[in-house]
Amino acid sequence: MDEEAFEAWILSSGVGDDTTIGEEELHFEEHINAEEEEEDNEVWYFSDHESENEEQTMNELNEDRGNEEDNKKPNLPNNIRRQIVIEMFASASDELVLPRGLLTTLRQKYSCSRSTMNRIWTLARKQKIDGVEVNVASRKIGNCGRKVKFTDDEALRRVPLKQRTTIRSFATALEVSPSTVYRLLKRGILRSHTNSIKPKLTPKHKVARMKFVLSQSIPKSMNELPKFNHLYNMIHIDEKWFFMSKITQRFYLLSEEEDPYRACQSKAFITKVMFLAAIARPWLGPTGDILWDGKIGIFPFIDEVRAQRWSANRPAGTIEKKAKQSITKETIREMIINKLLPAIRAKWPENGCKEIWIQQDNARPHIQPNDAEFLEACREGGFEINIICQPAQSPDLNILDLGFFKAIQSIQHQSFPKTVDELIKSVEDAYTVYEPRIINYTWIHLMYVMVEILKVKGGNNYKNPHNSKKKMDRLGLLPTTVEISEELVNDTVNLLNQDIVFGPEPFEAMELLPEDQ
């Protein structure tokens, strides 16, 4: 029954007079509440395409929930209810009869429904007649809303993980509607988790990871706990493919805008270019100003060739850039000697430590630390440049894989290049504009990650640590290095010495990298 029908019912039943309130109106109000409860128990509608429409399902639930909240009548605060009762009794006669039109005036003044105003007066009048204290406070607090369907977490925990990948599959396993599972998410009983596959680690890998982390630490002193080297003389390098476009791209459009149309010959052969990136730790002054951004450079693996035929885009003989599709050890060696080493000498701070360590992963095309051509080239210009390899299966020990590549890739995808030249420029621009202060956060985050590696005995099954680095920086509390508890260091050394993880040989501390000057 809508509001107009309700008004007609009041007039026909003789309850339109504001001076009295009958019991029939209270029965009608209960009828209305029952209808609202029936509407609340209705099940949401969902399409049959589960995986494709999961995001659409979430949006529909949010939209419908927002519409319900918009149509919901506001609950009057208790202080407003008390003020209404005071005004009612001030205008009532000795027989507790209200003057005609007062309820309408109060209803318009406080923006509430006629039934709410009648209910407040009926309750206050009855309490006054019975000689008890007048209390018209809301009785909905703590005892209103849809009742919780699941009070035992075991019923949820018994559902296998393979059936908990979508809201629909979870609801099917529980034999409830998807909206019930959605409400469990909103109340915090369930949480959404995106799981990614991590590199598989053997006991040998775990030992190598623990040894590597300890090699990056400085032993305790009389007044200080063990801590990590500041890593100002470290340069992390790695290679990565950058694509012309993402296969799936999100856009935010106006309601009347048409959907963008993108097409290519084959999604399996989107144009891509591999880059070698090199990053050192930025230098920050005492007041937080950037003294050096730590950016060595990002270099594309390309060949410049002459076009053999005419085309609509260029004449024959034009020099074109072609991405190298096969990266060999000779290609890596040439890139390091001809591009990386000159960039280090040109951009390294004059007062910086000249003994530099380049860290790379264990990919097969990478050169070895004792490569003869590299050793000959790395001693020029007064520098002593060395290469070390991070442990196998350990991308989390390189800041490029830890977050830098994803960050600049998200910036690069905003440019939508159409040619190889535009792709190279977009990647170089993303590398250039990336904030050095965030690079420093990533280096500090690496230290927190190394602490977590020691806690899980060399594994990678730790939770990504979040330490509010931006907040600490804003408060002037951001550390330059991270301390390690002495107990954690001793436990790690004992673990290796007791042959629990790998090998009969006792652990011998690796030579520490030289402390930066």
ROMARTOR-126338 format. One line per 2 residues: number of its first residue (from 1); their letters; for each residue x, y, z of C-alpha. Coordinates in Angstrom, 1 decimal. Layout:
BEGIN
NUM	a	X/Y/Z ~ ...
This chain:
BEGIN
1	md	0.0/0.0/0.0 ~ 1.5/3.3/-1.0
3	ee	1.2/6.7/0.9 ~ -1.9/7.9/-1.0
5	af	-3.7/4.7/-0.2 ~ -2.6/5.1/3.4
7	ea	-4.1/8.7/3.6 ~ -7.4/7.4/2.1
9	wi	-7.5/4.6/4.7 ~ -7.0/7.1/7.6
11	ls	-9.8/9.3/6.3 ~ -12.2/6.4/5.8
13	sg	-11.4/4.9/9.2 ~ -11.9/8.1/11.1
15	vg	-8.4/8.3/12.3 ~ -7.6/11.5/10.4
17	dd	-8.4/13.6/13.5 ~ -5.0/14.5/15.0
19	tt	-6.5/14.6/18.5 ~ -6.8/10.8/18.9
21	ig	-5.0/7.7/17.7 ~ -6.8/4.4/17.4
23	ee	-5.6/0.8/17.7 ~ -6.5/0.1/14.0
25	el	-3.7/2.4/12.9 ~ -1.2/0.5/15.0
27	hf	-2.4/-2.8/13.4 ~ -2.0/-1.2/10.0
29	ee	1.6/-0.1/10.9 ~ 2.4/-3.7/11.8
31	hi	1.0/-4.8/8.4 ~ 3.4/-2.3/6.7
33	na	6.4/-3.6/8.7 ~ 5.5/-7.2/7.7
35	ee	5.5/-6.2/4.1 ~ 8.9/-4.5/4.4
37	ee	10.3/-7.7/6.0 ~ 9.0/-9.7/3.1
39	ed	10.7/-7.4/0.7 ~ 13.9/-7.7/2.6
41	ne	13.8/-11.5/2.4 ~ 13.6/-11.5/-1.4
43	vw	16.6/-13.1/-3.2 ~ 18.8/-11.1/-5.5
45	yf	18.8/-12.1/-9.2 ~ 22.1/-13.2/-10.8
47	sd	23.0/-14.3/-14.3 ~ 24.3/-17.7/-15.2
49	he	27.7/-16.6/-16.4 ~ 29.7/-16.9/-13.1
51	se	33.3/-15.9/-13.9 ~ 32.5/-13.2/-16.4
53	ne	29.8/-11.5/-14.4 ~ 31.3/-11.7/-10.9
55	eq	32.3/-8.0/-11.0 ~ 28.9/-7.0/-12.4
57	tm	27.2/-9.0/-9.6 ~ 29.2/-7.0/-7.0
59	ne	28.2/-3.7/-8.6 ~ 24.5/-4.7/-8.7
61	ln	24.6/-5.6/-5.1 ~ 26.2/-2.2/-4.2
63	ed	23.7/-0.3/-6.3 ~ 20.6/-2.1/-4.9
65	rg	21.9/-1.7/-1.4 ~ 22.4/2.1/-2.0
67	ne	18.8/2.3/-3.4 ~ 17.5/0.6/-0.2
69	ed	19.4/3.1/2.0 ~ 18.1/6.0/0.0
71	nk	14.5/4.8/0.3 ~ 14.8/4.0/4.0
73	kp	13.1/6.5/6.3 ~ 15.6/8.2/8.8
75	nl	15.5/7.0/12.3 ~ 14.8/10.0/14.6
77	pn	17.6/10.6/17.2 ~ 16.6/10.4/20.8
79	ni	17.2/14.1/21.5 ~ 14.7/15.0/18.7
81	rr	12.2/12.5/20.1 ~ 12.4/14.2/23.6
83	qi	12.0/17.6/22.0 ~ 8.9/16.5/20.2
85	vi	7.3/15.1/23.4 ~ 8.1/18.4/25.2
87	em	6.3/20.4/22.5 ~ 3.4/17.9/22.6
89	fa	2.8/18.1/26.3 ~ 3.2/21.9/26.3
91	sa	0.3/22.2/23.8 ~ -1.9/19.3/25.2
93	sd	-5.0/20.0/27.3 ~ -5.4/18.7/30.8
95	el	-7.1/15.7/29.4 ~ -4.0/15.0/27.3
97	vl	-5.8/15.9/24.0 ~ -3.7/17.6/21.3
99	pr	-5.0/20.6/19.4 ~ -6.1/20.0/15.9
101	gl	-3.2/20.2/13.3 ~ -0.3/20.0/15.9
103	lt	0.9/16.5/14.7 ~ 0.9/17.8/11.1
105	tl	2.9/20.8/12.1 ~ 5.5/18.7/14.1
107	rq	5.7/16.2/11.3 ~ 6.6/18.9/8.8
109	ky	9.0/20.5/11.2 ~ 11.0/17.4/12.0
111	sc	10.6/15.6/8.5 ~ 9.1/12.4/9.8
113	sr	6.1/10.3/8.8 ~ 2.6/10.6/10.3
115	st	2.8/7.1/11.8 ~ 6.0/7.9/13.6
117	mn	4.5/11.0/15.1 ~ 1.4/9.1/16.1
119	ri	3.4/6.3/17.7 ~ 5.5/8.7/19.7
121	wt	2.4/10.5/21.1 ~ 0.6/7.3/21.8
123	la	3.5/5.9/23.8 ~ 4.1/9.2/25.7
125	rk	0.4/9.6/26.5 ~ 0.1/6.1/27.8
127	qk	3.1/6.4/30.0 ~ 1.8/9.8/31.4
129	id	-1.6/8.2/32.2 ~ 0.0/5.2/33.9
131	gv	2.2/7.5/36.0 ~ 5.5/6.1/34.8
133	ev	8.5/8.0/33.5 ~ 8.0/9.1/29.9
135	nv	10.6/7.4/27.7 ~ 10.2/7.6/23.9
137	as	13.8/6.6/23.0 ~ 14.2/4.4/19.9
139	rk	13.9/0.7/20.6 ~ 15.7/-0.3/17.4
141	ig	19.3/0.1/18.8 ~ 20.8/-3.4/19.1
143	nc	17.7/-5.2/18.1 ~ 17.0/-4.3/14.5
145	gr	17.9/-5.2/11.0 ~ 18.3/-8.6/9.3
147	kv	19.2/-11.4/11.8 ~ 22.6/-13.0/11.2
149	kf	22.2/-16.3/9.5 ~ 25.6/-17.8/10.3
151	td	26.7/-17.6/13.9 ~ 29.2/-20.4/13.7
153	de	32.4/-19.9/11.6 ~ 32.9/-23.7/11.3
155	al	30.1/-23.9/8.7 ~ 32.0/-21.4/6.6
157	rr	35.4/-23.0/7.2 ~ 34.1/-26.5/6.2
159	vp	33.6/-25.3/2.6 ~ 36.7/-26.3/0.5
161	lk	38.9/-23.5/-0.8 ~ 38.2/-24.6/-4.4
163	qr	34.6/-23.7/-3.8 ~ 35.4/-20.3/-2.3
165	tt	36.8/-18.6/-5.5 ~ 33.7/-16.6/-6.3
167	ir	30.6/-15.4/-4.3 ~ 28.3/-17.6/-6.4
169	sf	30.3/-20.8/-5.9 ~ 30.6/-20.1/-2.1
171	at	26.9/-19.5/-1.9 ~ 26.1/-22.7/-3.8
173	al	28.2/-24.7/-1.4 ~ 26.5/-23.1/1.6
175	ev	23.0/-23.5/0.0 ~ 22.2/-19.8/0.5
177	sp	21.8/-16.9/-1.8 ~ 24.8/-14.9/-3.1
179	st	23.5/-11.8/-1.3 ~ 24.0/-13.7/2.0
181	vy	27.7/-14.2/1.3 ~ 28.0/-10.6/0.2
183	rl	26.6/-9.5/3.5 ~ 29.2/-11.6/5.3
185	lk	31.8/-9.8/3.3 ~ 30.5/-6.4/4.3
187	rg	30.3/-7.3/8.0 ~ 34.0/-8.4/7.9
189	il	33.2/-12.1/8.7 ~ 34.7/-13.0/5.3
191	rs	37.5/-11.2/3.5 ~ 38.6/-11.1/-0.1
193	ht	42.1/-12.5/-0.9 ~ 43.9/-12.4/-4.2
195	ns	46.4/-15.3/-4.3 ~ 49.4/-15.4/-6.6
197	ik	51.7/-18.3/-7.4 ~ 55.2/-17.9/-5.9
199	pk	58.5/-19.5/-6.9 ~ 58.9/-23.0/-5.5
201	lt	61.7/-23.2/-3.0 ~ 63.8/-26.3/-2.1
203	pk	65.8/-26.6/1.2 ~ 68.9/-25.5/-0.8
205	hk	67.1/-22.4/-2.0 ~ 66.0/-21.5/1.6
207	va	69.6/-21.9/2.9 ~ 70.9/-19.6/0.1
209	rm	68.2/-17.0/0.9 ~ 69.1/-16.9/4.6
211	kf	72.8/-16.7/3.9 ~ 72.2/-13.9/1.4
213	vl	70.1/-11.9/3.9 ~ 72.7/-12.3/6.6
215	sq	75.4/-11.2/4.2 ~ 73.5/-7.9/3.8
217	si	73.6/-7.2/7.6 ~ 76.0/-5.5/9.9
219	pk	76.7/-7.3/13.2 ~ 75.6/-5.7/16.5
221	sm	77.9/-3.3/18.3 ~ 78.1/-2.1/21.9
223	ne	75.1/0.3/21.5 ~ 73.3/-1.0/18.4
225	lp	71.3/-4.0/17.4 ~ 72.2/-5.9/14.2
227	kf	71.0/-4.0/11.2 ~ 71.1/-4.0/7.4
229	nh	73.7/-2.3/5.3 ~ 72.4/1.0/4.0
231	ly	72.9/-0.4/0.5 ~ 73.9/3.0/-1.0
233	nm	76.6/1.3/-3.1 ~ 74.2/-1.3/-4.5
235	ih	72.7/-1.2/-8.0 ~ 69.9/-3.6/-8.9
237	id	69.5/-4.6/-12.6 ~ 67.0/-6.7/-14.3
239	ek	65.2/-7.2/-17.7 ~ 61.6/-6.9/-18.5
241	wf	59.3/-7.0/-21.5 ~ 57.1/-3.9/-22.0
243	fm	54.1/-4.4/-24.3 ~ 52.4/-1.9/-26.7
245	sk	49.1/-2.5/-25.0 ~ 47.4/-4.6/-22.3
247	it	45.0/-7.3/-23.5 ~ 42.4/-6.0/-21.0
249	qr	42.1/-2.3/-20.2 ~ 39.8/-0.6/-17.7
251	fy	38.2/2.7/-18.6 ~ 35.8/5.0/-16.7
253	ll	33.2/6.3/-19.1 ~ 30.2/8.6/-18.9
255	se	26.8/6.9/-19.1 ~ 26.2/8.1/-22.7
257	ee	29.8/7.5/-24.0 ~ 30.4/4.6/-26.4
259	dp	32.7/1.8/-25.4 ~ 36.3/2.2/-26.9
261	yr	37.1/-0.3/-29.7 ~ 40.6/-1.8/-29.8
263	ac	41.7/-4.5/-32.2 ~ 44.9/-6.3/-33.3
265	qs	45.8/-9.1/-35.6 ~ 46.6/-11.5/-32.7
267	ka	46.6/-11.1/-29.0 ~ 49.5/-13.6/-28.8
269	fi	51.8/-11.3/-30.9 ~ 51.4/-7.8/-29.4
271	tk	54.4/-5.7/-30.1 ~ 56.9/-5.8/-27.2
273	vm	60.4/-4.5/-26.3 ~ 62.7/-5.8/-23.7
275	fl	64.5/-3.2/-21.4 ~ 67.4/-3.5/-19.0
277	aa	66.7/-1.2/-16.0 ~ 69.2/-0.2/-13.3
279	ia	68.3/1.5/-10.0 ~ 70.4/2.5/-7.1
281	rp	69.2/3.9/-3.7 ~ 68.5/7.6/-3.8
283	wl	70.4/10.0/-1.6 ~ 68.2/12.1/0.7
285	gp	69.4/15.1/2.7 ~ 68.8/15.7/6.5
287	tg	65.6/17.7/5.6 ~ 64.3/15.1/3.2
289	di	65.4/16.8/0.0 ~ 66.6/14.6/-2.9
291	lw	70.3/14.9/-3.4 ~ 70.5/12.2/-6.1
293	dg	67.6/10.2/-7.6 ~ 69.4/6.9/-7.9
295	ki	68.3/6.4/-11.5 ~ 71.1/4.9/-13.6
297	gi	69.0/4.3/-16.7 ~ 66.7/2.0/-18.7
299	fp	68.0/0.7/-22.0 ~ 66.0/-1.0/-24.8
301	fi	67.2/-4.1/-26.6 ~ 66.7/-3.0/-30.2
303	de	68.3/-3.2/-33.6 ~ 68.3/-0.2/-36.0
305	vr	67.8/-1.5/-39.6 ~ 67.0/0.1/-42.9
307	aq	63.5/-0.5/-44.4 ~ 63.8/-2.6/-47.6
309	rw	60.5/-1.6/-49.1 ~ 58.3/1.4/-49.4
311	sa	55.1/1.6/-47.3 ~ 52.4/4.1/-46.4
313	nr	54.3/4.9/-43.2 ~ 57.9/5.5/-44.5
315	pa	60.0/5.3/-47.7 ~ 62.5/2.6/-48.4
317	gt	65.9/3.1/-46.7 ~ 64.4/4.7/-43.6
319	ie	66.2/3.7/-40.4 ~ 63.8/1.7/-38.2
321	kk	64.0/0.4/-34.7 ~ 63.2/-3.3/-34.3
323	ak	62.9/-5.0/-31.0 ~ 65.3/-7.9/-30.4
325	qs	63.3/-11.0/-29.8 ~ 66.2/-13.2/-28.7
327	it	68.4/-12.1/-25.8 ~ 71.7/-14.0/-25.5
329	ke	74.6/-13.8/-23.1 ~ 76.5/-11.8/-25.7
331	ti	73.7/-9.4/-26.0 ~ 73.6/-8.9/-22.2
333	re	77.4/-8.5/-22.0 ~ 77.3/-5.9/-24.8
335	mi	74.5/-3.9/-23.0 ~ 76.3/-3.9/-19.7
337	in	79.7/-2.9/-21.0 ~ 78.5/-0.3/-23.6
339	kl	75.4/1.1/-21.9 ~ 75.3/0.3/-18.2
341	lp	78.9/0.9/-17.1 ~ 79.2/4.3/-18.9
343	ai	75.9/5.4/-17.4 ~ 77.1/4.5/-13.9
345	ra	80.3/6.5/-14.3 ~ 78.4/9.5/-15.7
347	kw	75.7/9.6/-13.1 ~ 77.3/8.3/-9.9
349	pe	77.7/11.0/-7.3 ~ 81.3/12.4/-7.0
351	ng	81.5/11.8/-3.3 ~ 79.9/8.4/-3.5
353	ck	81.7/5.1/-2.7 ~ 83.6/4.0/-5.8
355	ei	83.3/0.3/-4.9 ~ 79.9/-0.6/-6.4
357	wi	78.1/-3.9/-6.4 ~ 75.7/-4.7/-9.3
359	qq	73.0/-7.3/-8.3 ~ 71.4/-9.5/-10.9
361	dn	69.3/-12.6/-10.9 ~ 70.4/-16.1/-12.1
363	ar	68.9/-16.0/-15.6 ~ 71.0/-18.1/-18.0
365	ph	71.8/-15.2/-20.4 ~ 73.4/-13.3/-17.6
367	iq	77.2/-13.0/-17.4 ~ 79.1/-14.5/-14.5
369	pn	80.8/-12.3/-11.9 ~ 84.2/-13.5/-13.2
371	da	83.5/-12.7/-16.9 ~ 86.8/-11.6/-18.4
373	ef	85.5/-8.8/-20.7 ~ 83.4/-7.3/-17.9
375	le	86.3/-7.4/-15.4 ~ 88.5/-5.5/-17.9
377	ac	85.8/-2.8/-18.5 ~ 84.7/-2.3/-14.9
379	re	88.0/-0.9/-13.6 ~ 88.0/2.2/-15.7
381	gg	87.5/5.7/-14.3 ~ 88.7/4.9/-10.8
383	fe	85.7/2.7/-10.1 ~ 85.7/-0.9/-8.8
385	in	82.5/-2.4/-10.0 ~ 81.5/-6.0/-9.1
387	ii	78.6/-8.2/-10.1 ~ 76.9/-10.5/-7.6
389	cq	73.9/-12.9/-8.2 ~ 70.9/-12.9/-5.9
391	pa	69.7/-16.4/-4.7 ~ 67.8/-18.5/-7.2
393	qs	64.0/-18.3/-7.2 ~ 64.2/-15.0/-5.3
395	pd	62.6/-12.1/-7.2 ~ 61.6/-10.6/-3.8
397	ln	65.2/-9.7/-3.2 ~ 65.4/-7.3/-6.1
399	il	63.6/-4.0/-5.9 ~ 62.8/-4.0/-9.6
401	dl	60.7/-7.1/-9.2 ~ 59.6/-6.0/-5.8
403	gf	57.6/-3.1/-7.1 ~ 59.5/-0.8/-9.4
405	fk	58.6/-2.5/-12.7 ~ 54.9/-2.7/-11.9
407	ai	54.9/1.0/-11.0 ~ 56.4/2.3/-14.2
409	qs	54.4/-0.2/-16.3 ~ 51.2/1.3/-14.9
411	iq	52.5/4.7/-15.9 ~ 53.6/3.5/-19.3
413	hq	50.2/2.0/-20.1 ~ 48.6/5.4/-19.9
415	sf	50.3/6.7/-23.0 ~ 48.8/4.1/-25.6
417	pk	51.8/4.0/-28.0 ~ 51.3/2.9/-31.6
419	tv	54.8/2.4/-32.8 ~ 58.0/1.0/-31.4
421	de	59.5/4.5/-31.1 ~ 56.5/5.6/-29.1
423	li	56.7/2.6/-26.9 ~ 60.4/3.2/-26.1
425	ks	59.7/6.8/-25.4 ~ 56.7/6.0/-23.1
427	ve	58.8/3.6/-21.0 ~ 61.7/6.0/-20.7
429	da	59.3/8.8/-19.7 ~ 57.7/6.6/-17.1
431	yt	61.2/5.8/-15.7 ~ 62.0/9.5/-15.6
433	vy	58.9/10.8/-13.9 ~ 58.8/8.1/-11.2
435	ep	59.2/9.7/-7.8 ~ 62.7/9.1/-6.3
437	ri	61.2/9.3/-2.8 ~ 59.0/6.2/-3.6
439	in	62.2/4.4/-4.9 ~ 63.7/5.0/-1.4
441	yt	60.5/3.5/0.1 ~ 61.1/0.4/-2.0
443	wi	64.7/0.0/-0.8 ~ 63.5/0.2/2.8
445	hl	60.7/-2.2/2.0 ~ 63.3/-4.6/0.8
447	my	64.9/-4.6/4.2 ~ 61.6/-5.3/5.9
449	vm	61.1/-8.2/3.4 ~ 64.5/-9.6/4.3
451	ve	63.5/-9.6/8.0 ~ 60.3/-11.6/7.1
453	il	62.5/-14.1/5.1 ~ 64.5/-14.8/8.2
455	kv	61.3/-15.2/10.3 ~ 60.0/-17.9/7.9
457	kg	63.3/-19.7/7.7 ~ 64.2/-18.7/4.2
459	gn	60.8/-19.3/2.7 ~ 58.5/-16.9/0.7
461	ny	55.3/-17.8/2.5 ~ 55.3/-14.5/4.5
463	kn	52.8/-11.7/4.4 ~ 53.9/-8.6/2.6
465	ph	54.9/-6.2/5.4 ~ 53.2/-2.8/5.5
467	ns	55.0/-0.4/7.8 ~ 53.5/3.0/6.9
469	kk	56.7/4.3/5.3 ~ 55.0/7.4/3.8
471	km	53.5/8.3/7.2 ~ 56.8/7.9/8.9
473	dr	58.4/10.0/6.2 ~ 55.8/12.7/6.7
475	lg	56.5/12.7/10.5 ~ 60.3/12.7/10.0
477	ll	60.6/9.2/11.5 ~ 61.6/7.2/8.3
479	pt	64.7/5.1/9.1 ~ 67.6/4.8/6.7
481	tv	68.1/1.2/7.6 ~ 66.1/-1.5/9.4
483	ei	67.3/-3.2/12.6 ~ 67.1/-7.0/13.1
485	se	66.5/-8.5/16.5 ~ 69.5/-10.3/17.9
487	el	67.4/-13.3/18.8 ~ 66.3/-13.6/15.1
489	vn	69.9/-13.5/13.9 ~ 71.0/-16.1/16.5
491	dt	68.1/-18.4/15.7 ~ 68.9/-18.2/12.0
493	vn	72.6/-19.0/12.5 ~ 71.7/-21.9/14.9
495	ll	69.3/-23.2/12.4 ~ 71.9/-23.4/9.7
497	nq	74.6/-24.8/12.1 ~ 72.3/-27.6/13.3
499	di	71.8/-29.1/9.8 ~ 68.0/-28.6/10.1
501	vf	67.6/-27.2/6.6 ~ 70.5/-28.4/4.5
503	gp	73.9/-30.0/4.5 ~ 76.3/-31.3/7.2
505	ep	78.7/-28.4/6.9 ~ 78.4/-25.7/9.7
507	fe	77.3/-22.3/8.5 ~ 80.1/-19.9/7.9
509	am	79.2/-16.2/7.7 ~ 79.7/-14.9/4.2
511	el	81.9/-11.9/3.7 ~ 80.0/-8.7/4.3
513	lp	79.7/-6.2/1.6 ~ 81.8/-3.1/2.3
515	ed	80.0/-0.5/4.3 ~ 79.1/2.5/2.2
517	q	81.3/5.5/2.8
